[in-house]
Amino acid sequence: MALSPTAFLVHQGDLHFTESITNPVSTLIESIWDSGHQFARAITRNRIYFHQDLDPICEGMLKVAAKRATRLPFHEFLKHFDSEIEKKSPVQHHHQSRFFESPIPTPTSFRDIDHSMSFAMELAKASNSSVGSILIDDHFNLISWGWNDHFKNRVLHAEVMVIKNYLQQFKKKIPEKCLLITTLQPCAMCAGYLHAYSEDFSSLRIIFSKEDLGRFAQNSILIPGSDLYKKSKLTKLPCQSKHTKKP
């Protein structure tokens, strides 16, 4: 059966590729990190080749969990792929579903924003990077949770884990008017993930405890005027605010 690659990279003797039509660049990067490969960081530093337009999730993941990418016209892309597959061992990558049990007991609902943020902070204590996030509905019912596992997997930021857990449980996009409570402002990759897996991205409400002044957060689609915001061509963003605890 003929292969239909949509994104690929070459690392030493292997040709890593995906045939995913949806978010191919992010699928390739995420699968390499999810595989647990001890050289995931080295592999994803290689140039990724693709032929489709990049959406926010791919752009964000490239900046945070990979290094560089080049778009080629389709015929050049296939020619390059065919020349490499003659010399390298093919390694195919797919989107992988995962679920993560909470490291602490999870309530079913919360009283208010303060109570919700307190639980996110408890999750952060289990994190390698002290970041915890939860997703709740507009009645403060807990829907999903996550914490940053950055040192094991560069893709597994807290918000990404929240969405992975949600998708594994419910098999559908995040419904309208949900609230993301997170201890640190989302980065470019997490913002792209939220955009990709929300029914209505603009109806999402984001409350964070600490502002992230790092370059990845400041180049997010959530920051009007940033490079990725301009590329995304979004006209309406989720409501975002910094958490201020009630006296």
C-alpha positions in Angstrom: 0.0 0.0 0.0 1.4 3.4 -1.0 2.1 5.8 1.9 0.4 9.2 2.1 2.8 11.2 4.3 1.6 14.6 5.6 4.7 15.5 7.7 8.1 13.9 8.3 11.6 14.4 9.7 14.8 12.5 9.4 16.9 11.5 12.5 20.1 9.5 11.9 18.9 6.2 10.4 15.1 6.7 10.8 12.5 8.5 8.8 9.7 9.6 11.2 6.4 10.4 9.5 2.7 10.7 9.9 -0.2 10.3 7.5 -2.6 12.3 9.8 -4.7 14.8 7.8 -5.6 16.8 10.9 -2.8 18.7 12.6 0.0 16.6 11.0 2.9 18.5 12.4 1.6 18.5 16.0 0.6 14.8 15.6 4.2 14.0 14.6 5.8 16.0 17.4 3.4 14.7 20.1 3.7 11.1 19.1 7.5 11.2 19.2 7.4 12.6 22.7 4.6 10.2 23.8 6.5 7.2 22.6 8.9 7.6 25.5 11.9 7.5 23.2 15.0 8.5 25.2 16.1 10.7 22.3 12.8 12.5 21.8 14.4 15.9 22.3 17.2 15.2 19.8 14.7 13.8 17.3 12.3 16.7 17.4 15.2 19.2 16.9 15.4 18.0 13.3 13.7 20.0 10.6 10.1 18.9 10.0 8.8 19.0 6.4 5.1 19.5 5.7 2.9 20.6 2.8 -0.3 22.0 4.4 -1.0 25.3 6.1 -0.1 25.3 9.8 -2.9 26.0 12.3 -2.4 27.4 15.8 -1.8 24.0 17.5 0.9 23.1 15.0 2.5 26.5 15.2 2.4 26.5 19.0 3.8 23.0 19.4 6.6 23.7 17.0 7.8 26.6 19.2 7.5 24.8 22.5 8.3 21.1 21.8 10.3 21.1 18.5 12.7 23.3 16.7 12.1 24.1 13.0 9.9 23.3 10.1 9.7 23.9 6.3 6.7 23.9 4.1 7.3 22.4 0.6 5.0 22.4 -2.4 3.3 19.0 -2.5 5.3 17.5 -5.4 8.6 18.6 -3.8 7.4 17.2 -0.4 6.7 13.8 -1.9 9.9 13.8 -3.9 11.9 14.5 -0.8 10.0 11.9 1.2 10.5 9.2 -1.5 14.3 9.9 -1.6 14.6 9.6 2.1 12.5 6.4 2.5 14.9 4.7 0.1 17.8 5.3 2.6 16.1 5.4 6.0 14.0 3.0 8.2 10.4 4.3 8.3 8.8 5.0 11.7 5.1 5.9 11.4 3.4 8.0 14.0 -0.3 8.4 15.0 -2.3 10.4 17.4 -2.4 8.6 20.7 -5.2 8.7 23.3 -4.1 8.8 26.9 -5.7 9.2 30.4 -4.0 10.3 33.6 -5.3 9.4 37.0 -5.3 12.3 39.4 -2.5 12.1 42.0 -4.9 13.5 44.6 -8.6 12.8 45.4 -10.8 14.8 43.0 -14.0 16.5 44.2 -17.0 16.5 41.8 -17.6 20.2 42.1 -16.4 23.4 43.6 -18.0 26.3 45.6 -16.4 29.1 43.6 -13.3 30.3 41.7 -11.2 30.4 44.9 -12.0 26.8 45.7 -11.3 25.7 42.1 -7.9 27.5 42.1 -7.0 25.9 45.4 -7.5 22.5 43.9 -5.4 23.4 40.8 -2.6 24.5 43.2 -2.8 21.2 45.0 -2.4 19.5 41.6 0.6 21.8 40.9 2.4 20.3 43.9 2.4 16.9 42.0 3.9 18.6 39.0 7.5 18.6 37.8 7.1 22.3 36.9 4.6 23.4 39.6 1.7 23.9 37.3 -1.8 22.5 37.7 -4.9 23.0 35.7 -8.6 22.0 35.8 -11.5 22.3 33.5 -14.9 23.0 35.0 -18.4 23.7 33.5 -20.4 26.9 34.2 -21.9 25.2 37.3 -18.4 24.6 38.8 -18.5 20.8 38.2 -15.1 19.3 37.6 -14.7 17.9 34.1 -11.0 17.3 33.7 -7.6 17.9 35.4 -3.9 18.0 34.5 -0.4 18.9 35.8 2.8 19.7 34.0 5.0 16.6 33.2 7.4 18.7 31.2 10.7 17.0 32.3 9.4 13.6 31.1 7.5 14.8 28.1 7.9 18.3 26.7 4.4 18.2 25.2 2.6 17.3 28.5 1.9 20.7 29.9 -0.9 20.9 32.4 -3.5 22.2 29.9 -2.6 19.6 27.3 -3.1 16.9 29.9 -6.4 18.4 30.8 -7.6 18.1 27.2 -6.1 14.6 26.8 -8.1 13.4 29.8 -11.2 15.1 28.6 -11.0 13.6 25.1 -10.3 10.1 26.5 -13.4 10.4 28.7 -15.9 12.1 26.5 -14.7 11.6 22.9 -15.8 15.0 21.8 -14.6 18.6 21.8 -14.7 20.8 24.9 -18.3 22.2 25.1 -19.1 25.9 25.1 -18.7 28.2 28.2 -16.3 25.9 30.1 -13.8 27.5 32.5 -10.1 26.6 32.6 -8.5 27.3 35.9 -4.7 27.1 35.8 -1.9 28.2 38.0 0.2 29.6 35.1 -0.9 31.5 32.0 -1.1 29.1 29.0 1.8 29.0 26.6 1.6 29.0 22.8 1.3 25.2 22.6 -1.4 25.0 25.2 -3.4 27.9 23.6 -3.2 26.1 20.2 -4.4 22.9 21.9 -7.3 24.7 23.5 -8.2 26.2 20.1 -8.1 22.9 18.3 -10.2 21.0 20.8 -12.9 23.5 21.8 -16.3 23.7 20.2 -16.3 27.4 20.6 -12.8 28.7 21.5 -14.1 32.3 22.1 -16.6 31.1 24.7 -13.9 29.5 26.9 -13.0 31.4 30.0 -9.4 31.2 31.3 -8.3 32.2 34.8 -4.7 31.9 35.8 -2.9 32.5 39.1 0.4 33.6 37.7 1.3 35.5 34.6 3.9 33.9 32.3 6.3 36.4 31.0 8.3 33.9 29.0 8.6 34.1 25.2 6.4 31.0 24.6 3.4 32.5 26.5 3.9 35.9 25.0 3.8 34.6 21.5 0.6 32.7 22.1 -2.6 33.2 20.0 -4.1 34.4 23.3 -1.9 37.6 23.1 -3.3 40.1 20.6 -0.6 41.5 18.4 1.7 38.5 18.8 3.1 36.7 15.8 0.9 33.6 16.3 -2.2 35.7 16.9 -1.7 37.5 13.6 -1.1 34.2 11.7 -4.2 32.7 13.3 -6.5 35.4 11.9 -8.8 35.0 15.0 -11.3 37.8 15.5 -12.5 36.8 19.0 -10.6 35.4 21.9 -11.6 33.7 25.2 -12.0 35.9 28.2 -8.8 35.8 30.3 -8.1 37.1 33.7 -5.6 36.8 36.5 -7.0 35.3 39.7 -7.4 37.6 42.7 -8.4 35.8 45.8 -11.3 37.3 47.7 -10.4 38.9 51.0 
